[in-house]
Amino acid sequence: MIELSIQLLLYIIAILLGFCGVAMIYLIYQKRNEEKKNHEMEKYIQNTKILWQGYFLGDDQFAVTLIPKNKYQILAVEHIFLSYLRNISNPIIQQKIYTFTQMYLKEYYQNELKSRNWSRKMNAMYRIADFHIQELIGTCEVSIKHKHSIEVFQLLKIYSILEKEKFIQEILLCNYSFSESEYKKLFSYLEVEMLQRLMEKIENLQQAAQYALIDTIAAKGSMAVIEGLEELLVSEDTEIRIRTLRGLERLGVIRNLETYIPFVNSSIWEERLMVAKLFKYAPLTYTAEHLEKLLQDSNWWVRSQAASTIIEDPRGYQRLKEFIATTNDQYAIDMANEVLEKRMRAV
Amino acid sequence: MIILDYLMWFFGGLIIIYMLLVIVTYGLMFFFALLKLRKEYRLDQTEMDETYIDAFYSKPVSVIIPAYNEEVGIVDSIHSLLSLHYPEFEIIMVNDGSTDRTQEIVIEQFQMKKIEKVIKMEIPASPIIQIYQSQIHPNCFLVEKENGGKADALNVGINVAKYPYFCSVDGDSILESTSLLRLMKPIALSDGEVIAAGGNVQIANGMNMQLGSILETNVSKNYLVTMQIIEYFRSFLIGRITLSKFNLVLIISGAFSVFSKKWVVEAGGYTKSMIGEDMELVVKLHRYIRKKKEKKRIEFVENPVCWTEAPETMAVLRRQRRRWHQGLLESLWNHKTMTLNPRYGGIGLLSFPYFWLVEGLGPIIELGGYIYIVCAFFLGDIYYEIAILLLLTFVLYGVVFSMMAVLFEAWSKNKTFKVADLIRMMLLSFTEIFWYRPITLIWRCEGLLNFLVRRREWGKMDRKGISSKEQESI
């Protein structure tokens, strides 16, 4: 029995060590390939960077030598294009990149999408979104058979960039669930008008999508959305109300102060915090009474924000001094002193 | 003689069964880790970095560096943090009563000025003496406090932190520029389901670094350090990836991890009296999650790397391992009621038994195995064969898994590894069971002994230095 076990273990160890040896040789071979690839890419970039620069930034004509001839050169072109797209926002350059990829790289990405290797397929989908290769959307749809959430997210991202109507249809179907950050990313590619269309059907969206939509629409900074947002202030969902207040604060406009007064007495501290923040967009003459109440709030963050809002007003310094002299609330006094000290230091 | 025979058979069988169980467990963990890494092999990671670099999609983070006598590495460490690619973060360096020039150097280098700041003491901690703010990097703060230990310094840092997530980084650690972004990815993408995440800690000895940036990755020429590198690969890549997949992680390194401030505050923050404060916090969080019946996760993320300095001498390594093992056992003992307790799900039924048997008590059994082999050669006869069988399990466990971990790491970091380093580490893996493994087992058994006699090594550990490097040099 023991002899058999020793023999068995010896076999196992020999096989595993053999595997390690083969794997090491394979890795060394791979490393050489990697170095060759890097060398080829570097060579292509060095040889063509002036030509690309002239083509993108100058008036130079497109040179045939720029067309990549093998996989390494395609990877080098990808590298150059991504550097331009991520660092320079210029519609002319973007269009040149999209046209080039459409003509010379489309076939390559089509083959990559058919690959059985998940990473290669995903990388191809990333590039389709980056280089706006609309014609490959159909191939993307076919290639994602397993409906892995990362693949679906990438497909929806491609829709949000290239087929917005389809994106709206898909997102309203609520077949998939993503995180708020992911929804934000997806919504960020849509124009304000599209977002407003989604706002009209906000209750049909998944909860994370609702929150992300409010945040995104506010971040777009369009005044056209204020009315739509104000309507959400009566929502029964606390988080929606808080997000809406935050969104309105980000937009930096108070149309009607009365709309916000009830939040000063809200039982939810986040609402009181947001309203304390929002009040910096109204003259202190109208908000001082409410802000002083918030300065004596039971919550530290609310007190801190109320003090910061007061000091931002030109008459805030004096108002805080007066407040310190008249109140007995030690916490509020400490907070007021902190912002006053900060102001002194800034001056 | 018959009694001796029975004893030899009994212990021989016990140790072999134990070793086979450990090998099967490691084999399964290795398999799951391989599946995960294979899937994402060559996936363009920069795509994700670009996607979430905007503050709109990410969450702000307070980076806390507890520092005690870190005058040598603190400036590089802060520089590496300042060069992080992350949209919104603040750096809070907590000087835990350093007796060297740590504070002066930081004040001078980053042009720190005293500020007044009202701090909400959400976790009980030592009082703050003074807070400073950098004039050149306004998001960089220095908190001066009396010496109270690493856990206390971290608790002070949490109280000062203004963002909903905090990242603890050791004063002698260097982060890669994308590390924080990648560590925060599971948190950003889970809508709060992931409440803590730990990154991959690797050894920096031998690296070419300047102003907190890594210029060249080299493997140290010191054999002791190289063995630790192999050990780190094995532990981080094989163990933690699989444990994380099933939400069974009990240890995320204090050298580089992110936590939700809200959850940590509710769980009571770091425990001052424990040696392994990082593990203790993770176990406390798991316990609190189950108590609140919330669906939360603690994850290990293999991409983000934090570089840290490893001990280069036997004496320093001995103290480190002794302390780590004592810390592990203290935490397990402190929460012993979670062991095999179905109320704690996988943590109670799988993690705790695994950590007790493999990590906690494993050194005694393994060391017993080594002693058994020596005895068996003296006794001869049938025991030779048992000893050979045992030795082969050690080869399988020590040599083969180490080699596979090295290969695994080289494969996943295809672009950066050097062929000469790979060959050197492979050859060194062969020697592990003959020197490194037995000596670390003895040190870990010393840790176990210290735990049993509640030894605190007053006079050494009592100084409560918070940097591992410093503690080891005490």
Interface residues (C-beta under 8 A of the other chain):
Chain A: I2 E3 S5 I6 L9 L10 I12 I13 L16 L17 C20 A23 M24 L27 I28 Q30 K31 E34 N38 R86 N117 W118 S119 R120 M122 N123 Y126 S179 E180 S181 E182 K184 K185 S188 A208 D215 A219 W300 S304 D334 M335 N337 E338 E341 K342 R345
Chain B: K39 E40 Y41 R42 L43 D44 E47 E50 T51 Y52 F56 Y57 S58 I115 E116 K117 V118 K120 A188 L189 S190 D191 I382 E385 I386 I388 L389 L392 T393 V395 L396 V399 V400 M403 M404 L407 A410 W411 N414 K415 F417 V419 L422 I423 M426
